[in-house]
Structures are given as C-alpha cells and as structure tokens.
Amino acid sequence: MSKILKKNDYVIVKLKDIIDSGSKEYIIGVTIDTSSIKIITEDEKLDISVIETNMYKDYKIGIIFELDSFIPISTTLRLFPKNHHSCKKNCSFYIKVNPYAKYKLNHKKDKIKICRKKNKVIEPLEMLAVVSRVDHVKKFIDLSIGGCYKLSSSCPRREKVN
C-alpha cells in the first residue's frame, strides 16, 4: 500500500517538461514524470525507506522554483541564451545540494543543471523535493526544492569546438 502524500513529505522525482514564463529564456518550474514517484518515509526508530508508487500518475505535479526560497519570489530561473559569456546554451546556473538538507540525494556529480531541448528537460534528472501543496480532489501537487538545493552563481561551461 502506498503512502498518501501530504505537505512536507519528501519525494524523489524525475524532471520532465519545462514550465516557462512566456519566454524560453526564463522558467518558473518543471513538471514531473508522474508514472514513478519515490516517497521517503521514516519510522519511529528513524529508519529511512523509499517507497516507489505510481498512484499519482493522473495528477499534475510540478516543482515551482519560488516556493521555499530556491529563487526569490516573483523571479524566474534563467536558461542562458547562446553566446552568453561562457555559459552552456539553454542551461541554468549550477544547482548544488544544500548541506543542511534533511535528506540528500546522491547525484553523479556534485553540481547539477537544468537544460532544455525544445520544451523538454534534456538529461533525465532525478531530484529530491518537498511537498508544498497537495489537492487530492483537483489532483495536483506543488513541490519545492529550496530546502534540498541551493542555486550557485556559476554556470556550466560551453564545450569548446576545435
């Protein structure tokens, strides 16, 4: 039996589509692949387990960047345009794991980035998120990542062409 999600639950999700602000350069969030969500649970002995579920496959689920102070309220996350300094085209600043996060997801690299190709997230990327709002009647869940990640001020470098 899967656990019913509620506010402040931790989940591991796969990013799917970009939610832009009307400009391809500025995004306000990302949608989630709802077919497989992993819920982090803790028992009374503080043993941690991860439960995979597909019971939310008919929900609209997304990470909203301004929730939980990942970015300032009423701002967006920038995906850099071509020839912007030495930043990789269509990628965000680096995102680092928050050292004070309750849980940490082991990524292959110590810094990750969100990149777009058309309106999709280029690389399949799993992220840790916290449930901010949930409505089981209207079937939507808003997630935040501010308690799990911090936005860096450095950007991924463009690959040099010989």
Backbone as numpy.savetxt, mean C-alpha at the origin, in Angstrom:
# Nx Ny Nz CAx CAy CAz Cx Cy Cz
-12.55 -20.99 9.33 -13.39 -19.79 9.33 -12.51 -18.55 9.33
-12.79 -17.63 8.46 -12.02 -16.40 8.36 -12.49 -15.39 9.39
-11.57 -14.54 9.77 -11.86 -13.49 10.73 -12.56 -12.33 10.03
-13.54 -11.73 10.67 -14.21 -10.55 10.14 -13.32 -9.34 10.41
-12.99 -8.60 9.36 -12.13 -7.43 9.52 -12.85 -6.31 10.24
-12.09 -5.61 11.08 -12.60 -4.43 11.77 -11.49 -3.39 11.84
-11.85 -2.20 12.24 -10.88 -1.09 12.33 -9.67 -1.51 13.16
-8.49 -1.11 12.69 -7.19 -1.35 13.33 -6.65 -2.76 13.16
-7.31 -3.62 12.39 -6.74 -4.93 12.06 -5.61 -4.72 11.06
-4.60 -5.58 11.14 -3.48 -5.54 10.19 -3.69 -6.59 9.12
-3.38 -6.21 7.88 -3.53 -7.12 6.74 -2.31 -7.01 5.83
-2.07 -8.07 5.08 -1.05 -8.05 4.03 -1.82 -8.13 2.72
-1.56 -7.17 1.83 -2.33 -7.07 0.59 -1.40 -6.90 -0.61
-1.93 -7.25 -1.79 -1.20 -7.06 -3.05 -1.78 -5.85 -3.76
-0.91 -4.94 -4.18 -1.35 -3.75 -4.90 -1.80 -4.14 -6.30
-2.79 -3.42 -6.81 -3.35 -3.75 -8.12 -3.36 -2.56 -9.06
-4.25 -1.60 -8.84 -4.41 -0.46 -9.74 -4.11 0.85 -9.01
-3.73 1.84 -9.80 -3.46 3.18 -9.29 -4.78 3.97 -9.20
-4.94 4.73 -8.13 -6.05 5.68 -8.02 -5.43 7.06 -8.18
-5.64 7.68 -9.34 -5.00 8.98 -9.54 -5.96 10.12 -9.20
-5.40 11.30 -9.19 -6.18 12.49 -8.81 -6.68 13.24 -10.02
-6.71 12.60 -11.16 -7.07 13.27 -12.41 -5.84 13.57 -13.24
-4.68 13.47 -12.64 -3.40 13.65 -13.31 -2.61 12.36 -13.14
-2.02 11.86 -14.18 -1.27 10.61 -14.10 -0.02 10.73 -13.22
0.39 11.98 -12.97 1.59 12.21 -12.18 1.33 12.16 -10.68
0.10 12.37 -10.26 -0.22 12.45 -8.83 -1.29 11.42 -8.48
-0.98 10.58 -7.49 -1.93 9.53 -7.11 -2.35 9.70 -5.65
-3.59 9.27 -5.37 -4.10 9.40 -4.00 -4.15 8.05 -3.28
-3.99 6.97 -4.05 -4.03 5.65 -3.44 -3.87 4.55 -4.47
-4.06 3.33 -4.01 -4.02 2.16 -4.88 -5.13 1.20 -4.49
-5.66 0.49 -5.47 -6.63 -0.55 -5.15 -5.88 -1.85 -4.88
-6.59 -2.77 -4.28 -6.01 -4.01 -3.80 -6.58 -5.19 -4.57
-5.74 -6.21 -4.77 -6.22 -7.48 -5.31 -7.02 -8.15 -4.20
-8.32 -8.16 -4.34 -9.20 -8.64 -3.25 -9.34 -10.16 -3.21
-8.76 -10.86 -4.18 -8.92 -12.32 -4.20 -8.10 -13.01 -3.11
-7.10 -12.33 -2.57 -6.28 -12.95 -1.54 -5.76 -11.89 -0.58
-6.34 -11.86 0.60 -5.92 -10.94 1.65 -5.45 -11.79 2.82
-4.35 -11.40 3.41 -3.83 -12.11 4.57 -4.08 -11.25 5.80
-4.74 -11.83 6.78 -5.08 -11.12 8.02 -4.12 -11.57 9.11
-3.50 -10.61 9.78 -2.58 -10.91 10.88 -3.38 -10.96 12.17
-3.24 -12.06 12.89 -3.94 -12.21 14.17 -2.94 -12.51 15.27
-3.34 -12.18 16.49 -2.52 -12.40 17.67 -3.41 -13.04 18.72
-2.94 -14.13 19.32 -3.75 -14.76 20.37 -3.39 -14.19 21.73
-4.01 -14.72 22.78 -3.78 -14.19 24.13 -2.35 -14.40 24.61
-1.61 -15.34 24.02 -0.20 -15.55 24.36 0.72 -14.69 23.49
0.13 -13.81 22.67 0.83 -12.93 21.74 1.54 -13.68 20.62
1.07 -14.89 20.33 1.57 -15.63 19.17 0.89 -15.06 17.93
1.68 -14.80 16.91 1.18 -14.18 15.68 0.94 -15.25 14.63
-0.20 -15.14 13.95 -0.48 -16.03 12.82 -1.06 -15.20 11.67
-0.93 -15.74 10.48 -1.43 -15.07 9.28 -2.47 -15.98 8.65
-3.68 -15.44 8.45 -4.79 -16.20 7.88 -5.09 -15.64 6.50
-5.01 -16.47 5.48 -5.33 -16.03 4.12 -6.82 -16.23 3.88
-7.46 -15.23 3.27 -8.90 -15.31 3.03 -9.24 -14.73 1.66
-10.33 -15.22 1.10 -10.86 -14.63 -0.13 -12.30 -14.16 0.10
-12.70 -14.05 1.36 -14.08 -13.67 1.66 -14.39 -12.21 1.34
-13.38 -11.41 0.98 -13.60 -10.01 0.64 -13.43 -9.76 -0.86
-13.53 -10.82 -1.67 -13.30 -10.67 -3.11 -14.34 -9.80 -3.80
-15.52 -9.61 -3.20 -16.53 -8.74 -3.82 -16.58 -7.34 -3.16
-15.56 -7.01 -2.38 -15.45 -5.69 -1.74 -14.59 -4.77 -2.60
-14.78 -3.47 -2.43 -13.88 -2.45 -2.98 -12.90 -2.13 -1.86
-11.62 -2.40 -2.09 -10.61 -2.20 -1.06 -9.46 -1.38 -1.64
-9.03 -0.39 -0.89 -7.92 0.42 -1.36 -7.11 1.01 -0.23
-5.87 1.33 -0.55 -5.01 2.06 0.38 -5.14 3.54 0.02
-5.54 4.34 0.98 -5.65 5.79 0.81 -4.44 6.39 1.52
-3.56 7.05 0.75 -2.27 7.48 1.28 -2.36 8.53 2.38
-3.37 9.41 2.35 -3.40 10.47 3.36 -3.92 9.99 4.72
-4.50 8.80 4.77 -4.94 8.27 6.06 -3.72 7.90 6.90
-3.75 8.18 8.16 -2.70 7.80 9.10 -1.36 8.47 8.79
-1.40 9.65 8.14 -0.23 10.50 7.95 0.91 9.90 7.12
0.61 8.99 6.20 1.67 8.54 5.28 2.11 9.71 4.41
1.15 10.49 3.92 1.42 11.77 3.28 0.51 12.79 3.96
0.84 14.08 3.88 -0.02 15.08 4.52 -1.44 15.07 3.93
-2.42 15.42 4.75 -3.82 15.48 4.31 -3.95 16.46 3.15
-4.80 16.12 2.21 -5.08 16.92 1.01 -3.88 17.03 0.07
-2.98 16.07 0.12 -1.87 16.03 -0.83 -1.91 14.70 -1.57
-0.97 14.51 -2.49 -0.91 13.30 -3.29 0.51 12.75 -3.29
0.63 11.52 -3.74 1.94 10.89 -3.93 2.32 11.09 -5.38
3.51 11.60 -5.62 3.93 11.91 -6.99 4.64 10.72 -7.63
4.25 10.44 -8.87 4.98 9.51 -9.71 5.74 10.37 -10.71
7.04 10.33 -10.66 7.85 11.29 -11.39 7.75 11.14 -12.90
7.66 12.28 -13.61 7.60 12.23 -15.07 8.98 11.94 -15.66
9.01 11.68 -16.95 10.25 11.43 -17.67 11.18 12.64 -17.51
12.46 12.36 -17.34 13.53 13.38 -17.24 13.43 14.26 -16.00
12.77 13.80 -14.96 12.75 14.56 -13.70 14.02 14.20 -12.93
14.98 15.07 -12.96 16.28 14.85 -12.32 16.78 13.46 -12.70
17.12 12.66 -11.73 17.60 11.31 -12.04 16.59 10.24 -11.60
15.35 10.66 -11.35 14.33 9.73 -10.86 13.81 8.84 -11.99
13.47 7.62 -11.62 12.92 6.68 -12.59 11.52 7.14 -13.00
11.24 7.08 -14.30 9.95 7.53 -14.84 8.80 6.71 -14.25
7.71 7.40 -13.86 6.48 6.80 -13.36 6.64 6.03 -12.06
7.61 6.42 -11.24 7.81 5.78 -9.93 7.76 6.84 -8.82
7.37 6.39 -7.64 7.29 7.27 -6.47 8.65 7.40 -5.81
8.71 8.27 -4.81 9.86 8.25 -3.90 9.95 6.86 -3.30
11.11 6.53 -2.74 11.22 5.26 -2.04 10.32 5.26 -0.80
9.85 4.08 -0.46 9.03 3.87 0.73 9.79 2.89 1.61
9.99 3.28 2.88 10.75 2.45 3.81 9.84 1.94 4.92
10.19 0.80 5.46 9.46 0.24 6.59 9.65 1.16 7.79
8.56 1.47 8.47 8.62 2.29 9.68 9.26 1.46 10.79
10.37 1.93 11.35 11.05 1.14 12.39 10.21 0.95 13.65
9.19 1.78 13.84 8.34 1.69 15.03 7.02 0.96 14.76
6.90 0.34 13.61 5.66 -0.36 13.26 5.45 -1.56 14.18
4.20 -1.84 14.48 3.86 -2.99 15.32 4.29 -4.29 14.67
4.04 -4.42 13.37 4.47 -5.58 12.59 5.30 -5.07 11.43
6.18 -5.91 10.92 6.99 -5.55 9.77 6.91 -6.68 8.75
6.76 -6.30 7.50 6.73 -7.26 6.41 8.12 -7.27 5.79
8.69 -8.45 5.64 10.02 -8.56 5.06 9.94 -8.42 3.55
10.49 -7.31 3.05 10.55 -7.08 1.62 11.92 -7.53 1.13
12.02 -7.84 -0.16 13.30 -8.28 -0.72 14.36 -7.18 -0.61
13.92 -5.94 -0.68 14.82 -4.80 -0.57 14.40 -3.96 0.62
15.33 -3.15 1.15 14.98 -2.33 2.31 14.12 -1.13 1.94
14.09 -0.80 0.63 13.23 0.30 0.16 12.39 -0.24 -1.00
11.13 0.17 -1.03 10.26 -0.23 -2.13 9.74 1.03 -2.81
9.13 0.86 -3.96 8.57 2.00 -4.68 7.29 1.56 -5.37
6.43 2.51 -5.64 5.22 2.24 -6.41 5.44 2.82 -7.80
5.34 1.98 -8.81 5.52 2.42 -10.19 4.27 2.04 -10.97
4.02 2.78 -12.06 2.83 2.53 -12.86 3.23 2.20 -14.29
2.41 1.38 -14.91 2.46 1.13 -16.34 1.01 1.16 -16.78
0.65 2.15 -17.57 -0.74 2.47 -17.86 -1.39 2.79 -16.52
-2.42 2.09 -16.09 -3.03 2.40 -14.79 -2.79 1.27 -13.79
-1.90 0.36 -14.10 -1.61 -0.78 -13.23 -0.32 -0.53 -12.46
-0.20 -1.17 -11.30 1.06 -1.17 -10.57 1.98 -2.13 -11.31
3.19 -1.67 -11.66 4.08 -2.47 -12.50 4.50 -3.77 -11.82
5.11 -3.63 -10.67 5.64 -4.81 -10.00 4.61 -5.34 -9.02
4.41 -6.66 -8.99 3.52 -7.19 -7.96 4.16 -6.88 -6.60
3.45 -6.16 -5.79 4.02 -5.69 -4.54 3.06 -5.97 -3.41
3.55 -6.65 -2.39 2.76 -6.88 -1.18 3.13 -5.80 -0.18
2.12 -5.30 0.53 2.35 -4.31 1.57 1.53 -4.65 2.80
2.04 -4.23 3.92 1.33 -4.34 5.18 0.45 -3.10 5.30
-0.77 -3.25 5.76 -1.69 -2.13 5.89 -2.57 -2.32 7.12
-3.20 -1.23 7.54 -4.09 -1.24 8.69 -5.49 -0.85 8.21
-6.49 -1.53 8.70 -7.87 -1.21 8.35 -8.25 0.10 9.03
-8.65 1.10 8.22 -9.07 2.40 8.76 -10.58 2.52 8.83
-11.26 2.08 7.76 -12.72 2.12 7.73 -13.19 0.84 7.06
-14.29 0.32 7.58 -14.87 -0.87 6.97 -16.39 -0.75 7.01
-17.02 -1.09 5.91 -18.48 -1.08 5.83 -18.89 -2.39 5.16
-19.40 -3.32 5.97 -19.77 -4.64 5.47 -21.10 -4.61 4.72
-21.87 -3.52 4.85 -23.14 -3.39 4.11 -22.85 -2.88 2.69
-22.08 -1.79 2.59 -21.73 -1.23 1.28 -20.54 -1.94 0.65
-19.90 -2.81 1.41 -18.78 -3.64 0.95 -17.58 -2.83 0.46
-17.06 -2.01 1.36 -15.81 -1.33 1.07 -14.93 -1.31 2.31
-13.62 -1.28 2.07 -12.64 -1.21 3.15 -11.56 -0.22 2.73
-11.30 0.78 3.59 -10.19 1.71 3.37 -9.04 1.29 4.27
-7.86 1.24 3.69 -6.66 0.85 4.42 -5.69 2.02 4.49
-4.84 2.02 5.49 -3.78 3.03 5.61 -2.44 2.32 5.77
-1.36 3.02 5.42 -0.02 2.43 5.57 0.91 3.33 6.39
0.40 4.44 6.91 1.23 5.39 7.64 1.88 4.82 8.89
1.24 3.89 9.56 1.85 3.28 10.74 2.86 2.20 10.40
2.88 1.77 9.14 3.75 0.67 8.71 4.93 1.14 7.87
4.77 2.27 7.17 5.80 2.74 6.23 6.00 4.24 6.37
7.17 4.68 5.93 7.51 6.11 5.88 7.97 6.42 4.46
7.58 7.58 3.98 7.99 8.01 2.65 9.37 8.65 2.73
10.27 8.20 1.90 11.63 8.71 1.85 11.65 9.99 1.01
12.74 10.71 1.04 12.87 11.89 0.19 13.81 11.61 -0.98
14.17 10.34 -1.17 15.01 10.00 -2.33 14.19 9.16 -3.30
14.54 9.29 -4.58 13.77 8.58 -5.59 14.62 7.51 -6.26
13.96 6.51 -6.85 14.68 5.47 -7.57 15.41 6.08 -8.77
16.61 5.63 -9.01 17.42 6.15 -10.11 16.99 5.56 -11.43
17.10 6.39 -12.47 16.85 5.90 -13.83 17.97 4.96 -14.22
17.63 3.96 -15.02 18.66 3.09 -15.56 19.39 3.85 -16.67
20.72 3.75 -16.64 21.49 4.44 -17.67 21.52 3.60 -18.93
21.38 4.27 -20.05 21.41 3.59 -21.35 22.79 3.82 -21.96
23.46 2.74 -22.36 24.80 2.86 -22.96 24.74 3.29 -24.39
